[in-house]
């Protein structure tokens, strides 16, 4: 039997090491992917599906906007992909985003804390309402891919105060995050208020059915003395390959004395004037301003349209959201807030631009100081 040379022994050892490394890599990928099926959510079934089918917004097998809308108008797909992949606009700040720890309330009955992107806490008449909480590092079904945060959350989920309600606008990953929902299910007792069909996702993630309240447009519920109305928006939904099986919504949040309107994600449309007429005026509007593009004009509004929305719903103070945390469009990181500030000054709109984690007293809003311009 021939003896193995040193080179042969080293080669055999190298192959074994390679096989072990490959097996470890595959195991790591498998471990990472294990949560993806759950993160995709679930389709409505049973009574949830029956309610979906009965909705006047659900036609021909999908939810529809009131105004004709297209996610990507014909002929725009190639340009959108090119801008996203090769656009030259600086899509993240040069320096870290400044974070703040929320201080105590000054004693008013309407405060707001923006945590980043569309996640915000509304403190209204002694009750606390959390909007679209996303605390994960990425807004994606997988932890290793997808848009990554440009700043950490200013406070961890477990340090949030006791909540009275958790409001979800729609089921996209940057608004409905499985890991955050699971944490809130363990650390809080508040109900989740969601548009039709979204409850199926939550049930898959082990949220008790008793904590899920599903509403169609113009339906309402009262939680801890606060009235919540699901109102129209102009958007779409979906977490996998089939779209618009769950509804999207804007929200009216009304106490005895104070009112807040939250757009969720939406393109501009005449429904805002109708919401203002039916439910306004509002003390505060929480309005989406970022992730717009010429390639999808129907589903995300521009900063100029955000001002129009604020005026349509007849609100006092405007709090911009959906900017600064995730890069989701080809525009520059600071472009949405720069344009909004300029337009607000021209239209005499009272604007607040807090740093993530900063508390805003709506009755005594801080002067806009342009803090973001020092880090771009």
Buried (B, 14 or more C-beta within 10 A) or exposed (E): EEEEEEEEEEEEEEEEEEEEEEEEEEEEEEEEEEBEEBBBBBBBEEEBBEBBEEBEBBEEEBBBBBEEBBBBBEEBEEBBEEBBEEEEEBBBBEEEBBBBEBEEBEEEBBBBBBBBBBBBBBBBBEBBBBBBBBBBBBBBBEBEEBBBBBBBBBBEBEEBEEBBBBBBBBBBBBBBBBBBBBBBBEBBEBBBBBBBBBBBBBBBBEBEEEBBBBBBBBBBBEBBEBBBBBBBBBBBBBBEEEEBBBBBBBBBBBBEEBBBBBBBBBBBBEBBBBBBEEBBEBBBBBBBBBBBBEBBBBBBBBBBBBBBBBBBBBBBBBBBBBBBBBBBBBBBBBBBBBBBBEBBEEEEBBBBBBBBBBBBBBBEBEEBEEBBEEBB
